[in-house]
Amino acid sequence: MFLQFIKFCVVGGTGVVVDFGITFLFKEKLKLNKYIANSLGFMAAASTNYLLNRWWTFRSHDPEVAQQYVQFVGISAIGLILNNIIIYLLNDKARLNFYLSKLIAIGLVTLWNFFMNYYFTFTGK
């Protein structure tokens, strides 16, 4: 499990780049609401993370790719809610920088995502 967690974190690192890139584009350049921009970045990262985690981290050969993807995205969506709550608390209430708040949220939500996907999405497959 430890090696899979390390791989999950490496994949998550690529997801952070996708997430921050999309969030920055929509928030700073297109001037969308920060929570909408955050959600778009988070979901784009979840999609790329699913593919990389399926192939590399968990080496899944489950033929039910669509069902597995929906489950992965469902877990990520709950993670997104947690992510936005953490950002709200740290950025809006505690007045930390938005991107620092987002980075902290990603770190905390990574634990949620790993364990839920380890035990439910990719288990035994």
MARBA-3410 file (N, C-alpha, C, O; in Angstrom, 1 decimal):
125
0.8,-1.2,0.0,0.0,0.0,0.0,0.9,1.3,0.0,0.5,2.3,-0.6 ~ 2.0,1.2,0.7,2.9,2.4,0.8,3.3,2.8,-0.6,3.3,4.0,-0.9 ~ 3.8,1.8,-1.4,4.3,2.2,-2.8,3.2,2.7,-3.6,3.4,3.7,-4.4 ~ 2.0,2.2,-3.5,0.8,2.7,-4.2,0.5,4.2,-3.8,0.2,5.0,-4.6 ~ 0.6,4.4,-2.5,0.4,5.8,-2.0,1.4,6.8,-2.6,1.1,7.9,-3.0
2.7,6.3,-2.7,3.7,7.2,-3.3,3.4,7.4,-4.7,3.5,8.6,-5.2 ~ 3.0,6.4,-5.5,2.6,6.6,-6.9,1.4,7.5,-7.0,1.4,8.4,-7.9 ~ 0.4,7.3,-6.1,-0.8,8.1,-6.1,-0.4,9.6,-5.9,-1.0,10.5,-6.5 ~ 0.6,9.8,-5.0,1.1,11.2,-4.8,1.8,11.8,-6.0,1.7,13.0,-6.3 ~ 2.6,10.9,-6.7,3.3,11.4,-7.9,2.2,11.8,-8.9,2.3,12.8,-9.6
1.3,10.9,-9.1,0.2,11.2,-10.1,-0.5,12.5,-9.6,-0.9,13.4,-10.4 ~ -0.8,12.6,-8.3,-1.4,13.8,-7.8,-0.6,15.1,-8.0,-1.2,16.1,-8.2 ~ 0.7,14.9,-8.1,1.6,16.1,-8.4,1.3,16.6,-9.8,1.3,17.8,-10.1 ~ 1.1,15.6,-10.8,0.7,16.1,-12.1,-0.7,16.7,-12.1,-1.0,17.6,-12.8 ~ -1.5,16.1,-11.2,-2.9,16.7,-11.1,-2.8,18.1,-10.5,-3.7,18.9,-10.9
-1.9,18.4,-9.6,-1.8,19.7,-9.1,-1.4,20.7,-10.2,-2.0,21.8,-10.2 ~ -0.5,20.3,-11.1,-0.2,21.2,-12.2,-1.4,21.4,-13.1,-1.7,22.6,-13.5 ~ -2.1,20.4,-13.4,-3.4,20.5,-14.2,-4.4,21.4,-13.5,-4.9,22.4,-14.0 ~ -4.6,21.1,-12.2,-5.5,21.8,-11.4,-5.2,23.3,-11.3,-6.1,24.2,-11.6 ~ -4.0,23.6,-10.9,-3.6,25.0,-10.8,-3.6,25.7,-12.1,-4.0,26.9,-12.2
-3.2,25.1,-13.2,-3.2,25.7,-14.5,-4.6,26.0,-14.9,-4.9,27.2,-15.4 ~ -5.5,25.1,-14.8,-6.9,25.4,-15.2,-7.6,26.4,-14.3,-8.2,27.3,-14.7 ~ -7.3,26.3,-13.0,-7.9,27.3,-12.0,-7.4,28.7,-12.3,-8.1,29.6,-12.4 ~ -6.1,28.8,-12.6,-5.5,30.1,-12.9,-6.1,30.7,-14.1,-6.4,31.8,-14.2 ~ -6.2,29.8,-15.2,-6.7,30.3,-16.4,-8.1,30.9,-16.3,-8.4,32.0,-16.7
-9.0,30.1,-15.6,-10.4,30.5,-15.4,-10.6,31.6,-14.4,-11.4,32.5,-14.6 ~ -9.8,31.6,-13.3,-9.9,32.7,-12.3,-9.3,34.0,-12.7,-9.9,35.0,-12.7 ~ -8.0,33.9,-13.1,-7.2,35.1,-13.3,-7.4,35.7,-14.8,-7.5,36.9,-14.9 ~ -7.5,34.8,-15.7,-7.5,35.3,-17.1,-9.0,35.5,-17.6,-9.3,36.5,-18.3 ~ -9.8,34.5,-17.3,-11.2,34.6,-17.7,-12.2,35.2,-16.7,-13.4,35.5,-17.0
-11.6,35.5,-15.5,-12.3,36.2,-14.4,-13.6,35.5,-13.9,-14.6,36.2,-13.6 ~ -13.6,34.2,-13.9,-14.7,33.4,-13.4,-14.6,33.4,-11.8,-13.5,33.7,-11.3 ~ -15.7,33.2,-11.2,-15.8,33.0,-9.7,-14.7,32.0,-9.3,-14.5,31.0,-9.9 ~ -14.0,32.3,-8.2,-12.9,31.5,-7.7,-13.4,30.0,-7.4,-12.6,29.1,-7.6 ~ -14.6,29.8,-7.0,-15.1,28.5,-6.7,-15.4,27.7,-7.9,-15.3,26.5,-8.0
-15.9,28.4,-8.9,-16.2,27.8,-10.2,-14.8,27.4,-10.9,-14.7,26.3,-11.4 ~ -13.9,28.3,-10.9,-12.6,28.1,-11.4,-11.9,26.9,-10.7,-11.3,26.0,-11.3 ~ -12.0,26.9,-9.4,-11.4,25.8,-8.5,-12.1,24.5,-8.9,-11.4,23.5,-9.0 ~ -13.4,24.5,-9.1,-14.1,23.2,-9.4,-13.7,22.7,-10.8,-13.5,21.5,-11.0 ~ -13.5,23.6,-11.8,-13.1,23.2,-13.1,-11.7,22.6,-13.1,-11.4,21.6,-13.7
-10.8,23.3,-12.3,-9.4,22.8,-12.2,-9.4,21.4,-11.5,-8.7,20.5,-11.9 ~ -10.2,21.3,-10.4,-10.2,20.1,-9.7,-10.7,18.9,-10.5,-10.2,17.8,-10.5 ~ -11.8,19.1,-11.3,-12.4,18.1,-12.1,-11.5,17.7,-13.3,-11.4,16.5,-13.6 ~ -10.8,18.6,-13.9,-9.9,18.3,-14.9,-8.7,17.5,-14.4,-8.3,16.5,-15.0 ~ -8.3,17.8,-13.2,-7.2,17.0,-12.6,-7.7,15.6,-12.2,-7.0,14.6,-12.3
-8.9,15.5,-11.7,-9.5,14.2,-11.4,-9.6,13.3,-12.6,-9.3,12.1,-12.5 ~ -9.9,13.8,-13.7,-10.0,13.0,-14.9,-8.6,12.5,-15.4,-8.4,11.3,-15.7 ~ -7.6,13.4,-15.4,-6.3,12.9,-15.7,-5.7,12.0,-14.7,-5.0,11.0,-15.0 ~ -6.0,12.3,-13.4,-5.5,11.4,-12.3,-6.2,10.0,-12.4,-5.5,9.0,-12.1 ~ -7.4,9.9,-12.8,-8.0,8.6,-13.0,-7.3,7.8,-14.0,-6.9,6.6,-13.7
-7.0,8.3,-15.1,-6.3,7.6,-16.2,-4.9,7.1,-15.7,-4.5,6.0,-15.9 ~ -4.2,8.0,-15.1,-2.8,7.7,-14.6,-2.8,6.7,-13.5,-2.0,5.8,-13.4 ~ -3.8,6.9,-12.6,-3.9,5.9,-11.4,-4.3,4.5,-11.9,-3.9,3.5,-11.4 ~ -5.3,4.5,-12.8,-5.7,3.2,-13.3,-4.6,2.4,-14.0,-4.4,1.3,-13.7 ~ -3.8,3.2,-14.8,-2.7,2.5,-15.5,-1.5,2.2,-14.7,-1.0,1.1,-14.8
-1.0,3.2,-13.9,0.3,3.1,-13.2,0.2,2.7,-11.8,0.8,1.8,-11.3 ~ -0.6,3.5,-11.0,-0.7,3.2,-9.6,-1.3,1.9,-9.2,-0.7,1.1,-8.4 ~ -2.5,1.6,-9.7,-3.2,0.5,-9.3,-3.2,-0.7,-10.3,-3.7,-1.8,-10.1 ~ -2.7,-0.4,-11.5,-2.6,-1.4,-12.6,-3.9,-2.1,-12.8,-3.9,-3.4,-12.8 ~ -4.9,-1.4,-12.9,-6.3,-2.0,-13.0,-6.5,-2.5,-14.4,-6.2,-1.8,-15.4
-7.1,-3.7,-14.4,-7.5,-4.3,-15.7,-9.0,-4.5,-15.7,-9.5,-5.3,-16.6 ~ -9.7,-3.9,-14.8,-11.2,-4.0,-14.7,-11.8,-3.5,-16.1,-11.5,-2.4,-16.5 ~ -12.5,-4.4,-16.7,-13.1,-4.0,-18.0,-14.2,-3.0,-17.9,-14.6,-2.4,-18.9 ~ -14.7,-2.7,-16.7,-15.8,-1.8,-16.4,-15.2,-0.4,-16.2,-15.3,0.2,-15.2 ~ -14.5,0.1,-17.3,-13.8,1.4,-17.2,-14.8,2.5,-16.9,-14.5,3.4,-16.0
-15.9,2.6,-17.6,-16.9,3.7,-17.3,-17.4,3.7,-15.9,-17.5,4.7,-15.3 ~ -17.7,2.5,-15.4,-18.2,2.4,-14.0,-17.1,2.8,-13.0,-17.4,3.6,-12.1 ~ -15.9,2.4,-13.3,-14.8,2.7,-12.4,-14.5,4.2,-12.5,-14.2,4.8,-11.4 ~ -14.6,4.8,-13.7,-14.4,6.2,-13.8,-15.4,7.0,-13.0,-15.1,8.0,-12.3 ~ -16.7,6.6,-13.1,-17.8,7.3,-12.4,-17.5,7.2,-10.9,-17.7,8.2,-10.2
-17.1,6.1,-10.4,-16.8,5.9,-9.0,-15.7,6.8,-8.6,-15.7,7.5,-7.6 ~ -14.6,6.8,-9.4,-13.4,7.7,-9.1,-13.8,9.1,-9.1,-13.4,9.9,-8.2 ~ -14.6,9.6,-10.1,-15.0,11.0,-10.1,-16.0,11.3,-9.0,-16.0,12.4,-8.4 ~ -16.8,10.3,-8.6,-17.7,10.5,-7.4,-16.9,10.7,-6.2,-17.3,11.6,-5.4 ~ -15.9,9.9,-6.0,-15.0,10.1,-4.8,-14.4,11.5,-4.9,-14.2,12.2,-3.9
-13.9,11.8,-6.1,-13.3,13.1,-6.3,-14.3,14.3,-6.1,-13.9,15.3,-5.6 ~ -15.5,14.1,-6.4,-16.5,15.1,-6.2,-16.7,15.4,-4.7,-16.9,16.5,-4.3 ~ -16.8,14.3,-4.0,-16.8,14.5,-2.5,-15.6,15.2,-2.0,-15.6,16.1,-1.2 ~ -14.4,14.8,-2.6,-13.2,15.5,-2.3,-13.2,17.0,-2.7,-12.7,17.9,-2.0 ~ -13.9,17.3,-3.8,-14.1,18.7,-4.3,-14.9,19.5,-3.2,-14.5,20.6,-2.9
-15.9,18.9,-2.7,-16.7,19.6,-1.7,-15.8,19.9,-0.5,-15.8,21.0,0.1 ~ -15.0,18.9,0.0,-14.1,19.1,1.1,-13.1,20.1,0.7,-12.7,21.0,1.6 ~ -12.6,20.1,-0.5,-11.6,21.1,-1.0,-12.1,22.5,-0.9,-11.5,23.4,-0.4 ~ -13.3,22.7,-1.4,-13.9,24.0,-1.3,-14.2,24.5,0.1,-14.1,25.7,0.4 ~ -14.6,23.6,1.0,-14.9,23.9,2.4,-13.6,24.4,3.0,-13.5,25.4,3.7
-12.5,23.7,2.8,-11.2,24.0,3.3,-10.7,25.4,2.8,-10.2,26.2,3.5 ~ -10.9,25.6,1.5,-10.5,26.9,0.9,-11.3,28.0,1.5,-10.8,29.0,1.8 ~ -12.6,27.8,1.7,-13.5,28.8,2.3,-13.0,29.1,3.7,-12.9,30.3,4.0 ~ -12.7,28.1,4.5,-12.3,28.3,5.8,-10.9,29.0,5.9,-10.7,30.0,6.7 ~ -10.0,28.6,5.1,-8.6,29.2,5.1,-8.5,30.5,4.4,-7.9,31.4,4.9
-9.2,30.7,3.3,-9.1,31.9,2.5,-10.1,33.0,3.0,-9.7,34.1,3.3 ~ -11.3,32.6,3.0,-12.3,33.6,3.4,-12.4,33.9,4.8,-12.6,35.1,5.2 ~ -12.2,32.9,5.7,-12.3,33.1,7.1,-11.0,33.5,7.8,-10.9,34.4,8.5 ~ -10.0,32.7,7.5,-8.7,32.9,8.1,-7.8,33.9,7.3,-6.7,34.3,7.8 ~ -8.2,34.2,6.1,-7.5,35.2,5.3,-6.2,34.8,4.8,-5.3,35.6,4.6
-6.0,33.5,4.6,-4.7,33.0,4.0,-4.8,33.3,2.5,-5.9,33.4,2.0 ~ -3.7,33.3,1.8,-3.7,33.5,0.4,-4.5,32.3,-0.3,-4.4,31.2,0.2 ~ -5.2,32.7,-1.3,-6.0,31.7,-2.0,-5.2,30.5,-2.4,-5.7,29.3,-2.2 ~ -4.1,30.7,-3.1,-3.3,29.5,-3.6,-2.7,28.7,-2.5,-2.5,27.5,-2.6 ~ -2.3,29.3,-1.4,-1.8,28.6,-0.2,-2.9,27.8,0.4,-2.7,26.6,0.7
-4.1,28.4,0.5,-5.3,27.6,1.0,-5.6,26.4,0.1,-5.9,25.4,0.6 ~ -5.5,26.6,-1.2,-5.8,25.6,-2.2,-4.7,24.5,-2.0,-5.1,23.3,-2.1 ~ -3.5,24.8,-1.8,-2.4,23.8,-1.7,-2.7,23.0,-0.4,-2.5,21.7,-0.4 ~ -3.0,23.6,0.7,-3.3,22.9,1.9,-4.5,22.0,1.7,-4.5,20.8,2.2 ~ -5.5,22.5,1.0,-6.7,21.7,0.8,-6.4,20.5,-0.1,-6.9,19.4,0.2
-5.6,20.6,-1.1,-5.2,19.5,-1.9,-4.5,18.4,-1.1,-4.7,17.2,-1.2 ~ -3.6,18.8,-0.2,-2.9,17.9,0.7,-3.8,17.1,1.6,-3.7,15.9,1.7 ~ -4.8,17.7,2.1,-5.7,17.0,3.0,-6.7,16.1,2.2,-7.0,15.0,2.6 ~ -7.1,16.6,1.1,-8.1,15.8,0.3,-7.4,14.7,-0.4,-8.0,13.7,-0.7 ~ -6.1,14.7,-0.6,-5.3,13.6,-1.1,-5.5,12.4,-0.3,-5.7,11.3,-0.8
-5.5,12.5,1.0,-5.7,11.4,1.9,-7.0,10.7,1.7,-7.2,9.5,1.6 ~ -8.1,11.6,1.7,-9.4,11.1,1.4,-9.5,10.3,0.1,-9.9,9.2,0.1 ~ -9.0,10.9,-1.0,-9.0,10.3,-2.3,-8.3,9.0,-2.3,-8.8,8.0,-2.9 ~ -7.1,8.9,-1.8,-6.3,7.7,-1.8,-7.0,6.5,-1.2,-7.2,5.5,-1.8 ~ -7.4,6.8,0.1,-8.0,5.6,0.8,-9.3,5.2,0.3,-9.6,4.0,0.2
-10.1,6.1,-0.2,-11.4,5.8,-0.8,-11.2,5.0,-2.1,-11.9,4.0,-2.4 ~ -10.3,5.4,-2.9,-10.0,4.7,-4.2,-9.3,3.4,-3.9,-9.5,2.4,-4.7 ~ -8.4,3.4,-3.0,-7.7,2.1,-2.6,-8.7,1.0,-2.2,-8.7,-0.1,-2.7 ~ -9.7,1.4,-1.3,-10.6,0.4,-0.8,-11.8,0.2,-1.6,-12.4,-0.9,-1.5 ~ -12.2,1.1,-2.5,-13.5,1.0,-3.2,-13.3,1.0,-4.7,-14.0,0.1,-5.4
-12.6,1.8,-5.3,-12.5,1.9,-6.8,-11.6,0.9,-7.4,-12.0,0.2,-8.3 ~ -10.4,0.7,-6.8,-9.4,-0.2,-7.4,-9.2,-1.5,-6.7,-8.2,-2.2,-7.0 ~ -10.0,-1.8,-5.7,-9.7,-2.9,-4.8,-9.9,-4.2,-5.6,-10.9,-4.5,-6.2 ~ -8.9,-5.0,-5.5,-8.9,-6.4,-6.1,-9.0,-6.4,-7.6,-9.4,-7.5,-8.1 ~ -8.7,-5.4,-8.2,-8.9,-5.3,-9.7,-7.6,-5.1,-10.4,-7.5,-5.1,-11.6
END
